[in-house]
Amino acid sequence: MDIVLPKDFAAEDAAQILDEARDILDLPPDSELHVENVAQTQHGTRIDFAYTVAVALDAVDLGEIAGLRVEVSAHGDLKFDAHGALIACEIEPADPRQLRALSDHLSKLVANGQIYIAQAGEEIDPAKLHAQGKEWYIIQDEHGNKCLRRAWI
């Protein structure tokens, strides 16, 4: 699939171009794309973007939260030549240090009793969790994935 910028390309068109490039970028269909910057010069155009993707935390030392899926941000860019033809794309995956820090933080919250871990099929009562001082809970979604949810906002 060739992607070419329209002759009258403007920064406001970047989100549409980014959506058209989704297949080339090989991102999961549920990832959210956000334009961060558009730079246009006489040599070409660059679209910098961020995307969110669900990542399973699978470190052995995570215990009962192993396999928890969390949304993380990562970055990429599309580069177009002066004629508007796509010449390069780059995807930077989620930073492993960020994932490790997130795993460590969640493990501490669970160890301190600040995250409620729901049983499969359990109905969650946010008011009850609020009364217990638990801001977060882990529940299984319809596909059996462990997901972190906020108990109240």
N, C-alpha and C positions, 0 to 999 in steps of 0.2 A: 504494500500500500504506500503510494507516494503522497507526501503531504507538501503542499505548496501554499505559501501565504498569498492571500488575495492581493491584487495590485494596490488596492486602497486600504491595506492593513493598518489598523490603529490598535493601540494598547488595549482598548476595550474588547477587541476580538480575540485576545489571547486565551480566554477561558474556553471558547469554542474550539480553537485550534488544539488546545491541550486535550480536550475531550476526544477530538478526532484522532489524536496520537495515542490514545489509551492502549490500543492493540500492539502498537510498535513498542511501547514502554513495557509491555508484559506485566502490568500491574493487576492485582486481583480486582474483579468487577465491583467489589464493595468498597474499594479504597476511595477516599475523598480527595479530590485534587483542588489546590488553591494556587492561583497565580501570585507570586511574591514580587516579581519585578519583570519589566519588559525594557530591554535596552536596544535601541535602534541606532545604527551608524551607517555610513556609506558602504561599509563592507558586509553588512548583514544585520540580522536580528537575533537576539537571544531572549528566550523566555525561561525565567527561573521559577520553579514551583516547589511547593511542599505537598506531600501526600500523607495520608494516614492509612495505616494498615494494621490489622489485628495480628498479633504475634503471640504464640504460645510460650509461656515461661516454663522451661522444662529442665531446669537444673535439678540434679538429684537431691540436693539438700533442702528443697522447698517443701518437702513433706506433703501435707494434705492440700496445699495449693498448687502442687506441680500440675502443669497442663493448663493453668489459668491463662485465658486469652485477654490481652490488654491492647488498647489502641495506642500506637506510638507514631510519632512524626518522623519523616525522612524527607530528603530533598532530591531534586534533579533539575535538569535543564534541557532545552531544545535549542539547537543552533541552526539558523537558516543563512544561506548565502545572500548576496546582494540581489539575486533574482527571485528570492523567496523560497527556494528549494531547501528542504530539510537535508542538512549535511551531517549532523551528529546529534546524538541524544545520550544523556548520561543519567544514571540512577544511582543514588547513594543509599544503600540500605540503612535500616535503623542502626545506630551506633551500639555495638556490643557493650560498651561501658555504661551507656544509658540503661540498657536492659538489665545489666548486673545490678546497678544502683536501684532500679525499680524492684527487682527481685529481693534485694536486701531490705529495702524499706517495707515492702509488703510482708516479708517474713517477720520483721520486728512488730508490725502492727498486729499480726495474727498471734504472735507469742505474748503480746501485751493484752490480748483480748479485745482489741479495738475493731476487729473485722469479724462479723458473724458468718459462719459457713453453714449454708442451708443444706438440708437433705434434699435428695432428688424429689421433685414434685411438691415440695413444701411451699405453702403460701406465705409471703412475707408481709408483715405488718410494720410499716415504717415508723409508726408512732411508738410501738413497743421497742423497736431498736433505738429510737431516739431517747426513750426513757432509760435505756441501759447504757447510753453514751456511745453507742456504736454508729459511726457515720457511714460505714461501708458494709456490704455483704457480698458473698460469693454464691452464685446460683448457677444451675445448669440451664442452658438455653434449649430450644426445641431440637437441636442437633446433638445434644449431649456435651457441648463445650462448656467449660467453667468460665463464667464471666463475672467481672467485678462491677458492682452497681453501687451508686450512692443511695444511702437510705433516706436522706432528706437534703433539701437545698436551702 
